[in-house]
Amino acid sequence: MSRVTITVNGQQVSGNNDEPLLVQLERAGLQPEYQCRNGMCGACRCKLTAGSVAQREAMAFVAPGEILACRSVPTSDLSLEFDYQVQLSQSAVNG
């Protein structure tokens, strides 16, 4: 498993190239929106502004330059932009 740097709306967190982005962002204390975790709803859609991912099969529509955090595994350092402010989990704030 290789280490990668994931930048989310300008905030850097550590990640890996083995797990979906949604899982990694949650582990880092961030709370991106999601509903299904399997690529059906598209709630975790975000813009990939730098880097690359392996996008697993999904049913939700993604426009060019967009990915689903629940179905994407980083293959390099990357930068993401969500259209909203990604909140820190309460445990990360109190931690």
C-alpha positions in Angstrom: 0.0 0.0 0.0 1.5 3.3 -1.0 0.9 6.6 0.8 -0.7 9.6 -1.1 -1.6 13.1 -0.2 -5.2 14.1 -0.7 -6.1 17.8 -0.8 -9.8 18.5 -0.1 -11.0 22.1 -0.7 -7.4 23.2 0.2 -7.0 21.0 3.3 -4.4 18.2 3.1 -4.8 14.7 4.6 -2.8 11.5 4.3 -4.2 8.6 2.3 -3.4 5.4 0.5 -3.9 3.8 -2.9 -5.8 0.8 -1.5 -9.2 2.1 -0.2 -12.0 4.3 -1.6 -11.6 8.0 -1.0 -14.8 8.3 1.0 -13.4 5.8 3.6 -10.1 7.7 3.7 -11.6 11.1 4.1 -13.9 9.9 6.9 -10.9 8.3 8.7 -9.1 11.7 8.4 -12.1 13.3 10.3 -13.8 14.8 7.2 -17.5 14.3 6.5 -18.3 14.4 2.8 -21.9 13.9 1.9 -23.0 10.4 0.8 -26.1 8.3 0.8 -25.3 4.9 -0.7 -21.5 4.1 -0.7 -21.9 2.0 -3.9 -22.1 4.5 -6.7 -25.8 4.6 -7.2 -26.8 8.0 -5.8 -24.0 10.4 -6.7 -24.2 12.4 -3.4 -20.4 12.1 -3.0 -19.6 13.6 -6.4 -16.6 15.9 -6.5 -14.2 17.5 -8.9 -10.8 15.9 -9.5 -8.6 19.0 -10.0 -5.2 17.2 -9.9 -3.9 13.7 -9.8 -5.6 10.4 -10.8 -7.9 7.8 -9.5 -9.1 4.3 -10.4 -12.8 4.8 -10.7 -14.7 1.6 -9.9 -18.0 0.8 -11.7 -20.9 3.1 -10.7 -24.5 3.9 -11.9 -24.6 7.6 -10.9 -23.8 10.1 -13.6 -20.5 11.9 -13.4 -19.5 14.8 -15.7 -16.0 15.0 -17.2 -13.6 16.0 -14.5 -15.8 14.6 -11.7 -15.5 11.4 -9.7 -17.5 9.6 -7.0 -15.5 9.5 -3.7 -17.2 6.2 -2.7 -16.0 4.5 -5.9 -12.6 6.1 -6.5 -9.2 4.8 -5.2 -6.3 7.2 -5.5 -3.4 6.2 -7.9 -1.4 9.3 -7.1 -1.4 12.4 -4.9 -4.6 14.3 -5.8 -6.7 17.4 -5.2 -10.5 17.3 -4.9 -13.1 20.1 -4.7 -16.5 19.6 -3.3 -19.2 22.2 -4.1 -19.7 22.7 -0.4 -17.6 23.0 2.8 -16.6 19.5 4.0 -17.2 19.4 7.7 -14.9 17.9 10.3 -16.5 15.1 12.3 -17.2 15.9 16.0 -14.7 13.3 17.1 -11.9 15.0 15.1 -12.9 18.3 16.6 -12.9 16.9 20.2 -10.1 14.5 19.5 
